[in-house]
Amino acid sequence: MEPQVHETNGSGLSPWLERLGALRIRVFREFPYLYDGSEEYERDYLRIYQNAPDSLVVLVTDGPEKLVGATTCLPMSQEGPEFQEPFRRAGIDVGSVFYFGESILLPEWRGRGLGKMFFDKREAHARRLGYPVTAFCAVDRPADHPQRPAGYRPLDGFWQSRGYVKRQDLRASYSWKEIGEEHESSKTLTFWTKSWTE
Ligand SMILES: CC(C)(COP(=O)(O)OP(=O)(O)OC[C@H]1O[C@@H](n2cnc3c(N)ncnc32)[C@H](O)[C@@H]1OP(=O)(O)O)[C@@H](O)C(=O)NCCC(=O)NCCS
């Protein structure tokens, strides 16, 4: 199986929206996200990438059509206020930050370097556009969370190896419906940042 890699954004995303939403729902069902997703939530979430002119979405397919992985990014200034707020509070210019949305791969496609390629492509895109800071966030879960699978390996080591620093001073709140919940609830996410000017 040789993966095919496609880069798109804006209206180019339209034919992939349904598949991308379904892939997000499937992958983020796993710990630590435990996301009980819906098509409606996905449509809302992904609209921002359709409308942001400087966004980049990298898609990985098995054959020309079957979506098996994706990563997204866009200027932080085009993200929602809940993601911008921690930067403003910390006195960081939101206009200097390029935000990385997610990296997702079906389990059978992991461990062959595609996660690194996702970082390479997003960082190259952000740098081409002149952004000095790249950032993403991850949900906070306690080490003894009841849903944490035995042998779960956090991605922190991977992110550190890419030059990212965990920023306890940059925390966002964001809501989604978790498996077993009736309604959406707010979660805390901590940002990781990398500065290209130091
Ligand atoms: C994040 C993700 C896309 C990485 O994909 P991947 O293709 O496995 O990544 P790579 O093959 O490029 O591996 C990256 C490096 O991190 C390491 N790594 C991969 N998965 C890891 C894990 N779960 N825990 C710790 N390290 C991991 C690999 O060993 C590799 O390092 P190495 O080459 O020095 O051994 C994939 O794990 C995934 O889809 N996870 C679920 C969704 C998620 O949590 N995404 C991140 C937040 S949006």
The ligand as an ORCA input file, in Angstrom:
! r2SCAN-3c Opt
* xyz 0 1
  C      -0.271     11.727     15.393
  C      -0.172     10.684     14.305
  C      -0.758     11.247     13.027
  C       1.339     10.371     14.101
  O       1.411      9.539     13.007
  P       2.591      8.518     12.642
  O       2.522      8.282     11.184
  O       2.527      7.371     13.532
  O       3.880      9.325     12.907
  P       5.333      8.933     12.378
  O       5.366      7.565     11.782
  O       5.810     10.055     11.513
  O       6.100      8.858     13.733
  C       6.487      9.971     14.398
  C       7.432      9.666     15.513
  O       6.692      9.652     16.734
  C       6.740      8.355     17.300
  N       5.375      7.989     17.609
  C       4.413      7.625     16.762
  N       3.284      7.349     17.426
  C       3.579      7.559     18.710
  C       2.847      7.440     19.880
  N       1.566      7.059     19.908
  N       3.458      7.756     20.997
  C       4.743      8.163     21.017
  N       5.484      8.275     19.957
  C       4.897      7.978     18.809
  C       7.289      7.418     16.294
  O       8.028      6.413     16.944
  C       8.122      8.338     15.436
  O       9.375      8.574     15.997
  P      10.669      7.731     15.533
  O      10.718      7.814     14.047
  O      11.776      8.453     16.218
  O      10.425      6.364     16.027
  C      -0.912      9.390     14.695
  O      -0.318      8.873     15.846
  C      -2.409      9.576     14.967
  O      -3.213      9.623     14.055
  N      -2.777      9.635     16.273
  C      -4.196      9.797     16.674
  C      -4.685     11.223     16.549
  C      -3.896     12.189     17.393
  O      -3.754     12.039     18.590
  N      -3.336     13.228     16.739
  C      -2.542     14.226     17.390
  C      -3.358     15.330     17.923
  S      -4.310     16.155     16.715
*
